[in-house]
Amino acid sequence: MTIRIEVDGEIATRLAAGARERGLTLEEYAEDLLRDAIATHSESQGKLSVEEVHAMLEAIAEGSENLPKLPTTAFTRDNFYEGRP
């Protein structure tokens, strides 16, 4: 099936950049995005696959190497609720 859509300049630029980064044609990249969007939308009851959990955790951890190193004593209940009964 062929679908034709018009996109604004910013979206076209982002699509082209994403396709280049992945070594895909613009059409292949757009198809992958659409396939992912449909799969995500149709997932039942919020269940994630193992691969999706890993990808989510990697996204959360991205850039964490730049966070300051804190001692474990910084994560006590007293520190979180300082000044509260």
Secondary structure, DSSP 4 states (H G I P E B T S, - for coil): --------HHHHHHHHHHHHHHT--HHHHHHHHHHHHHHHHH-STT---HHHHHHHHHHHHTTGGGSPP--GGGGSHHHHTTT--
